[in-house]
Amino acid sequence: MCLKNEQPYKQQRTILGVRESFDEVQEAVLTLMVDQQYSEHDLFSVRVALEEALANALLHGHSGDEEREIEVHWHVTLAHVEIQVIDQGRGYDPEAIPDPTATENLTLPSGRGLAMIRAFMTEVELNERGNHLTMIRHK
């Protein structure tokens, strides 16, 4: 819900899992945030979370297949940024991911993305299937 004085910016884009597409989406979101005078800390947090979400969609959702599309929606207001990342993968159960901070998992090559997203965003939600991530950062 937008506050009375907010000027929301909503955009969406379907992208292929290639680095250039990721960079374009990231730049579009961050530019809107700069326009709404978000802090450097907010910009950094959203940049990291979005990068992790897109990487997870490509690497885990699509098994690295750069031809499969990833749908990204974003909404930037004076009060918050909401981003949705939807992949075409089979999904996953986030509770099944081992705790990346546990001693036995520190050397695993993956498993930190969702933890980083949760650390940098105010709210994080996955749909029941596990292929639609919604993340919100409040200003």
C-alpha positions in Angstrom: 0.0 0.0 0.0 1.4 3.4 -1.0 1.2 6.3 1.3 -0.5 9.4 0.1 2.7 11.3 -0.9 4.5 8.3 -2.4 5.1 8.1 -6.1 5.4 4.4 -6.7 7.5 3.1 -9.6 6.5 -0.4 -10.8 8.3 -2.2 -13.5 8.8 -5.8 -14.6 11.0 -7.5 -17.0 11.5 -11.0 -18.2 15.2 -11.8 -18.6 17.4 -14.6 -19.7 19.9 -15.9 -17.1 22.8 -14.0 -18.5 24.9 -11.5 -16.6 24.1 -8.6 -18.9 20.3 -9.0 -18.1 21.1 -9.2 -14.4 23.1 -6.0 -14.6 20.3 -4.2 -16.5 17.6 -5.1 -13.9 19.9 -4.3 -11.0 20.8 -0.9 -12.5 17.1 -0.1 -13.1 16.1 -0.9 -9.5 19.1 1.0 -8.0 18.4 4.1 -10.2 14.9 4.3 -8.9 16.1 4.0 -5.4 18.6 6.8 -5.9 15.7 8.9 -7.3 13.8 8.2 -4.1 16.9 9.2 -2.0 17.7 5.8 -0.4 20.8 5.6 1.6 24.1 3.9 0.5 23.4 1.2 3.0 20.0 0.5 1.5 21.4 0.5 -2.1 24.2 -1.9 -1.0 21.6 -4.2 0.7 19.3 -4.4 -2.2 22.2 -4.9 -4.7 23.5 -7.9 -2.8 20.1 -9.4 -2.2 19.0 -9.0 -5.8 22.3 -10.4 -7.1 21.9 -13.5 -4.8 18.2 -13.9 -5.8 19.0 -13.8 -9.6 22.0 -16.1 -9.1 19.9 -18.6 -7.2 17.2 -18.5 -9.9 19.8 -19.3 -12.6 22.0 -21.8 -10.7 19.5 -23.7 -8.7 16.1 -22.9 -10.3 17.3 -23.4 -13.9 20.4 -25.5 -13.3 22.5 -23.0 -15.1 20.4 -23.0 -18.2 20.8 -19.4 -19.5 18.0 -19.8 -22.1 15.2 -20.2 -19.5 13.5 -17.0 -18.5 13.5 -15.4 -15.1 10.7 -13.0 -14.4 11.5 -10.0 -12.2 9.0 -7.4 -10.8 10.0 -4.4 -8.8 8.2 -1.6 -7.0 10.1 1.3 -5.5 8.4 3.9 -3.3 9.6 6.5 -0.8 9.1 4.0 2.0 10.2 0.6 0.6 11.5 -1.5 -2.3 9.7 -4.7 -3.2 11.3 -7.2 -5.7 9.9 -10.5 -6.9 12.1 -13.0 -8.7 10.3 -16.0 -10.3 12.1 -18.8 -12.0 10.7 -21.8 -14.0 12.4 -24.4 -11.8 10.8 -27.1 -9.7 11.3 -25.0 -6.6 12.7 -26.1 -3.2 12.0 -26.2 0.5 14.0 -23.4 2.2 13.8 -25.4 5.5 15.8 -28.1 3.8 18.8 -25.9 3.2 21.5 -26.4 5.9 22.4 -23.5 8.1 25.4 -21.9 6.3 26.8 -20.6 9.6 27.0 -24.0 11.2 30.6 -25.2 11.6 30.1 -28.3 9.5 28.7 -26.2 6.6 31.3 -23.4 6.5 33.3 -25.0 3.7 30.3 -25.9 1.5 30.4 -24.1 -1.9 26.8 -23.0 -1.8 23.9 -22.4 0.6 24.6 -18.8 1.6 22.4 -17.0 -0.9 19.1 -17.2 1.0 20.8 -16.4 4.3 22.3 -13.3 2.7 19.0 -12.2 1.2 17.3 -12.6 4.6 20.1 -10.6 6.3 19.9 -7.7 3.9 16.2 -7.4 3.3 13.5 -6.5 5.8 11.0 -9.2 4.7 11.6 -12.3 2.6 8.9 -14.8 1.5 8.9 -17.8 -0.8 5.8 -19.3 -2.3 4.8 -22.8 -1.4 6.5 -24.3 -4.4 9.8 -22.4 -3.7 10.3 -20.7 -7.1 8.8 -17.3 -6.4 10.8 -15.1 -4.1 9.4 -11.8 -2.7 11.7 -9.5 -0.8 11.1 -6.1 0.7 13.5 -3.5 2.1 12.0 -0.7 4.1 13.8 2.7 4.0 
